[in-house]
Amino acid sequence: MTTGDGWTAAVRDRLAPGRLLPLGAVAGAWLAERAAREALGRVASGVRGVVPGALRIGAAAEAEVPDPPFPVPPGGLAPGPLRIDAEFAAVAAGRPLPETAEELRAVLLAAAAELGLAVVEADLRVTDLLEEAPAPEPAAPPPGRAAPATDDPVAEAVLLVPGVAAVTDVLGPPVHRAGGAVRVEFAVAAEHPPAEVARRWVETLGGQAAVRARARHYADRGDLRFAVTLLNHAVFDDPRNERSRRQLAELYTRLGRKAENAVWRNFYLTAAQELLDGITPHATASLGPDMYLALTVGQIVDSMAVRVDGPRAWSLRLVLDWHIGDTYWHLRLVNGLLTWTSDDRPAPDAALTLTMTRPQLLRLLAGQGTAGITMDGDRTVLSRLLGVLDTPEPDFPIVTP
């Protein structure tokens, strides 16, 4: 890629989200126009006789816009009423074109309101009349970018909010401070978190007692799995409700006793134990030296790779060699992912080469130091790699929040 191509790609990357649209119900919040277009395009596609075309969202004509209480971000519209301009091709669907247009307008306005956009009007233009709907095109992959690594305390606090998928850096750093104001850029999850879904389930069914009654009804009919599904929502809605926990534990116990497969039986009975007694700490069985020596070097690297903390390692780019016997094992940590290859030659871009035996490697990874290991290059590469490895936590909840 030439320098000019790189600049062009960077500009397109910045412009791709479109303008930022104010969320009318939330002061100081904006939504990327691209995200709104995609959501509105999906609902438009569901209208019979409509093939969606170009869609744009902007400020309503001659709207009086009050002074915003928060600074408007770059590329953003000031808070105020919005307008949709949409084009579509109409397919002969056995109904008048005005009726199709009115349905399309209604679903667009409803979808915009659900997104939180203060859309007051939708202007529709028919661009073509078709005898039949064209074949659907393959869905393009969603425009995505890797979440940037950041240790900013504001970003870390935002990531704790249910429904926030990641902080992003489309407009600049994820957290931008200027003039006493803080701007945070983030992406939301496509679905609500389990606890929120559970609360809505329980609310829809009429509360905890109603959910337990319906679960008992399905259990009496022999539909234990669906009864478990209902009670699982009840437990996630209120983890301290002992009645729901005991009833769910009883069903897991019944499923465990009926299961012929030992793995599933253990799943069910462990779930019941967690509901009744909480999480029981388990003693981790230690592997003997013979077991570790039986692992290949590739398996040892793989065991490290699954422990890499991706967000913490995201900005690191480390290349190092393990020289063991006649083989060079090339380890690369890029974009939070640790991979390896091997051959009989050193990697030209390795910042550090460790020459050692397999027992010395195992002692190194066990935290027993680097005695006897020859290290050639930047010694900090090793400490930076080991510093982004998580310690496995065996005691985690299975069926409770």
Summary of the structure (lengths in Angstrom):
residues: 401
radius of gyration: 28.5
end to end distance: 47.8
largest distance: 84.7
contacts: 1079
relative contact order: 0.07
helix: 39%
strand: 22%
